[in-house]
Amino acid sequence: MVHHVVAAIATGIGLLTDKYMLGATNFVEHYAHDFHATDAQKDFVKAAMYGGAILGMIVMGPLSDIIGRRAGLILCSLITLCGALLSMFAWCENALIVARIITGIGMGGEYPLASSHSAESSESTNDGAKNVALLYLFGSGGGQALCPLVTYIMDVAGVPDEMLWRGIFAVGSVLSLLGLGLRIVATKDSQKFKASREDSKASNQSTRSLLRPYWRPLFGTAGAWFLYDVVEYGLKQNDAAIFDANHDGDYSQSVLAVFCTRMLVIPSLIVAPWLLTKISSRKVQVVGFLGCALCNLGLALGYGPLKEISILFIGLYIVQLSFQSLPGVTTMAISAEIFPSMVRGTGAGISAAFGKLGATIGSYAFSELKNLGLIATIFWVVVITSFLAILLTFYAIPYYNGSTLDAADALAREGQMEEAVRVLFAGPRNLEVDAKSKYAKDEVTSDEESGSSVQKVEEVQ
């Protein structure tokens, strides 16, 4: 039991570090006065980690299909540690940009590797999405709350600004080192992953040929993750400034507001694993995007009056973050489940890479809108993006259950990729019906064989 808990922490700590390091960018730009950076340079610091993350996802996802999930996770932690240390000791803005790119490469690999490993490590295929949701709760919920907490404590403690932002990265370095050690000791490849490599008849085919029939679900997972990250990172990389724009108090109060919103979103992340066991991942994703769209519509239409009433503004913002967290779970869970085991890292990596492309665009575009003072326009962009994501989910994300995934994966291992995709989009499978159907077919086959034997005996006679 203890080993399973440690192994789960070892898998999730990379995502926790990722969310922490991404959140750091939200605050470092305010405290790093010694760099005298322009607004453009500050935006490049935000975008640098996303650029590195895209590269990490594209490279580390497929690489994990070859070298294994354990080796890939250890390599990600090592790269992240190097980037975190370089960030802490950066001597100028350009050095910080390079350090963030390196950090991004390591963090980018976390998404396809950690989610795929969590889904594959579940005892039942039906528990795959739940395991990924628990991973997201630990990593995303904990990491997003930890960074503003660390920042606020150092700020109110009177730590000088030039030391404070380096202290933020120092904590990230400690998290990276801890993750590296835990993964070396406690992580191992799952039996499902090993079996997919040993028993697959499709192993001699190229990755491209294996994924080609999966173009529609890949379009769905990549597109939904892209649209989600436009919203997720566009808002969360700028929400300290959004809160700061609504009052004239000390900046530390904006940091505290960010921390409170992160903590109040955690209950929705706690509910997510339960939701995924009761209703499908696709339905949860639609509900999340719809709630996000409606809340941001309220923020966009009522921004003028709401910004004068901080409690109402922050309250509605928290509600939209709660809805927003649901697609955060499902975009990761679906991409970790839906692809065949032998190319799961590649499919999840491509999907995550498109997500980080959306994060790059959202972070930069929302920062520009923030710099122009167009806060209400940010909320309008979120509304449009969320509705587009709903349409894409209905078109390209299948409605499935664990039995569907098992059947599709079995067909994929036999090299029947087109049939596997057809099964995915055929809807949830009923185990009892499948068993009865198989039993009936076996009976028919047995009767046919018996009849054939009788006929042969009669002919001989």
N, C-alpha and C positions, 0 to 999 in steps of 0.2 A: 504493500500500500504506500509506504513512504517513498519507495523508488518511483512509483507512478506519479506521485505528487511532484517530486523533484524533476522528473522528466518533463512533466507538463509545464513547470516553471521555466525549465531550460529552453523549451520551445517558445514560450510566450514572452520571455524577457527581451528578446530581440525587437519584437513589436512595441513593447513598452519603451525601450530605448529610442526607437524610431519616433514615436509620438512625442517623447520628451524632447528630442533634438529638433524636431520640427517646430514644436512650441517655443523652443529657445529663440528661434528667429524672430518670433513675435515681439520679444522683449529686448534682444541684444541691440537692435537698431536704435532703441531709445537710450541705452546706457553707454554705447561705444562712442563717446564724444571724442576720444583721443584720436580717432581715425579721420574726423572731419569729412565724413563721406557725404556725397551728394545724394539726392533722392534716387537718381538712376542707379548709383552704386548699391544703395540699400535694397533696391528692387532686384538687382542682380544677385545679391547675397541670398535672397529668398529663392530665386529661380535656380541658383547653382545646385542646390541639393536635389531639386527635382530632376534636373538634367542628368546628374549622376545616378539618381534612382532609376530613371528610364533605362540607362545603360546596364545597371545592375540587374534589373528584371529580365531584360532581353538575354543577357548572358547567363546569369545564375539559374534561371528557371530551366532552360534546356540542359545546362551542365549538370543539374541535380538528377536529371533522368539518366545520366551516364555514370556519374561518380557516386550517386546515392544522396539521400536527404541529409544524413548525418554529416558527411564530409562537406556538403554545401553549406549547412548551417554554421559549422565551425569556421569555414572560410569567410562567411558573411560577418561573423563576430570579429574576426581578426582585422578585416578591412575597416569596419566601423570604428574599432578601437584606434587604429592609426589616424583616421579622419578626425575623431573626437580630440585626440591629443594635439594634432596640428591646429585645430580650431582654438583650443585653449591657449596655445602659444603663438597665435597669429600676430605678426608684427605690423601688418597693414591691411587695408581693405581687400586688395587683390589676393594676398596670402589667405585671407579668410574665405574668399570665393573658391580658391583651389581646394582648401581643406573641406569645404562643404560639398564640393563635387565628390571627393574621395569618400566622405561620410555617406553621401547619397548612394554610391555604388554598393556599399555594404548593406545599407538599409533597404535599398531596392530589392535585393535578393531575399529579404525576410518575408515579403508578402507571398510570393509563390511557394517558397520552401516551407515556411511555418504553417501556412494554411493547408497545403497538400499533405504535409506530415501529420497534422492533427486529424484530417479527414481519414487518412489511411490507417491511423493508429486506433481508430474506434473499433470496438468489438463487433458492432452491427453497423451496416451501411446506413440504416435509419438514423444513427447517432452522429453521422459525419458532420452535418450542418450544426448540430448542437455543440459538438466539440470545437468547431471553428468559432461559434458564437462565444463560447467560454474563453477561447483564446483572445478574441476581440475585446471581451470585457476586461480581462486582465491587462492586456497590452494597451488598448486604446483608452479605456476608462482610467486606468492607473497612470499611464504616461501623460495624458492630457491634463490630469489634475496635479500631478507631481511637479511639473515645470513651473506653473504660476505659484505654487506653494513655496518652492525653493526660492523663487525670485522675490516673493513678498517678504519672506523671513529675512533675507539678506538686505532688502531695501529698508525695512523698518529697523533693522539692527544697525543701520548707519554705515554699511560697507561702501567704500568709495566706488563710484561708477566704473572706473577703469579696472577695478578688481572684481566688481560684481558680475559683469558679463563673462569674465574668464572663469569665475566660480560656477556659473551656470553650466559652462562646457566641462568643467572639472567633474561635476556630478555625472554628466553624460559619459565621461571617460570611465568612471568607476562602474557604472551600469554595464558598459561594454565589456570591461574586464571580467565582471562577475558572470555575464552571459557566456563568455568564452570558456571560463573554467567549468561552469555547469554543463555545457554541451560536450566538452571533452570527456567528462566523467559519466554523465547520465543519459545521453542521447544515443539511440541506435535506430537503424532502419527497421520499419515495420514489416511484419510477415506478408502483408498484402503487397507491399512494394517489391519484396524479394520474389514472391510468387509470380508477379506480373512480368518480371524480367526472365525468369526461368522457364515458364510454361507457355509464353506467348508464341504463337505461330506467325505473328505479324512483326516480329522483332527484326526481320531482315529487310523490312520496308523502310523507306526514308521517313523522317519526321514530317516532311511536307506532304507526302502522299497519305500518311496516316491522318493528318489534320484537315486535308482538303475537304472531305465529306462533312466535316464539322464546321463549315464556314458560317452557317446560320447561328448556331449557339455561340460560336466565337465572336461573331458580330454583336450578338446580344450582350455577352459578358463584358467584352471590351468597350462597347458603346455605353452601356449602363455605368460602368466604372469610370469612364471618361467624364460623363455628365455629372456623376456624383462628386467626383473630386474637384470639378470646377467650383461646385458649391462648398464642399467641405473645407478645402484649403483656401479658397478665395475668402471665405468668411473668417476662418480661424486664424489665418495669418494676419488679419487686420482687425479682429474684434476688440483688441485693447485700444486701438485708435478710434474705433467706432464708439466704444463706451466713453473714451476721453473726450470725444466731440460733443457729448451730451451733458457735460458738467465742467466746471472750472476748478475742480479740486485737484489735490495732489495726484501725480501719476500712479503712485502706489495703490490708490483707491481703485483705479482702473484695473490694475493687476489683480486686486482682491476680487473685483467683480468677475473677471475672467475665471478665477479659481472657483468662485461660487457657482458659476454656470456649469463648469466642468463637473463639479461634484453633483449638482442637481440632475445632470443628464445620466449619471450612472444607474439610477433605478430603471430607466428604459433599457439599458444594456443588460441588466439583471433579468428583465422580463424576456428579452430576445431569445435566449436558449429554450425557454418554455414555449414561446410562440412557435418556434420552428419545429417543435415536436407535435404541435396541435394542428397547425395549418402549413401550407406549402411555403417554401422560400419565395416563390414568385408572388404570392399574395401578400406576404409581409413586405416585400420590396415595393409593391404598388401602394400599399397603405402608407408606408414611410414617405415616399415621394409625394403622395397626395396631401398628407398632413403638412409636409414642408412647404408645398406650393401655397396652400391656403393661409398658413401662418405668415409667410413672407408677403402674400398679397395684402394682409392686414397691416404689416409693417410698412409696406410701400405706400398704401393709400392713406394711412394715418400717421406717417412719420412726423409731420409738422407738429400736431398736438402731442403725440406720444413722447417725443424727445424732451418735452417740458415736464413730463411725469416719469421720472426715472424708474419707479417701481413697476409701472405698467409696461414700459418699454422692455426692461430686463425680463419681466415675467413672460411676455409674449416671445421674446428671443429665446428663452429657455425652453418653452414649449416647442418651438420650431426646431431647436437643437435635438430635442428628444425624438421627434419624428425623423429628423435627419440621420440619427444614429442607426435606425433600422436598415436603410439601404447600405450603410457602412458595413453591417454584418453580412447582409445577403449577397452583395457584390463579391465579397471575398469567399463566402461559403459556396455559392453556386459555381464559381470558377474553379474551386478546389474539388468539387464533386463531379462535375458534368463531363469531364474529358476522360478518355481511357487512361488506365494506370501508367502505361508505357510512355505517354506523352503528356501526363497531367502537369508536370512542372513547366513544360513549354507552353501549354494552353493557359495556365494560370499566370505565367510570366508575361505573355503577350497581353493578356487582359489587364494585369496590373500596370504594365508599361503605358498602355493607353490611359489608364487612370492617372498616372503621374504626369502624362502629357496634359491632361485636363487640369491637374493641380498647378502645373506651370503656367498655363494660360489664365486660369482663374486667379492665382496669386498675383500675377503681374497686372492683369486687367482691373481687378478689384483695388489693387494698390493705387493705380492711376486714377480710378474713380474717387478713391478716398482723398488723394492729393488734391483733386479738383473740388472736393467738398460735396460730391454727388452721392451721398450716402443712400438716399432713397432709390437712386438708380441701381445700386447694388442689389437691393431687395427685388426690384423688377426683373433683373437678370436671373436671379434665383428662381422666381416664379416660372419664367419661360423655360429654363433649363429643366426644372422638375417635371413639367408637363411633357416635354420631349422624352424624358426618361420613362415616363409611364407608357407612352405609345410604343417605345422601343421594347419595353419589357413584355407587353402583350404580344408583339410580333415575333420576337426572337428568343425569348426565354421559355423553355418547355415547362409544363406542369407535370412533375414527376414525384416518385417516392423512392424508398430504398430498394424495393424490388425492381423498379424500372432501371435504376443505376446498376444493379447486379446483372440484370439481363443484358443491358447494353454493353457493359464491360466484358462479359463473357463472349459476346459476339465479336467485339473488337479484338480480343485475344485470338480469335479464330481467323482474323483478317477480314471479317465482314463489316466494314466500317459504315457503308451506306445503310445496311440493315440495322446497325446499332443506333444510328441517328433516327431512323424511322421509329424504332422502339421508344426512344426518348420523347419524341413528339406525339406518341400515341396516347399519352396520359398515364396516370398512376396505375400500377398493376396490382391485382388482387392475388395474394399468395394462394388462397384456397381455390380460387377459380383456375389459376395456373396449374396447381397440383392435380385438380380433377381433370383438366384438359389433358395433361400429360398422362394421367392414369388411363383415360379413355383411349388415347392414341396407342398406348402400350397394349391395351386389351385388343384393339382392332388389329394391331400388328401381330399379336399372339394368335388371334383367330385365323388371320390370313395364312400364317405360317403353318398352323395346324391343318387347315383346309388343304393347303398345298401338299402337305405330307400325306394326307389321306388319299388325295387324288393320285399321287405317285405310287402309293401302295396298290391302289385299284388297277392302275395301268400295268404294274408288274404282274399282278394276278391275272 
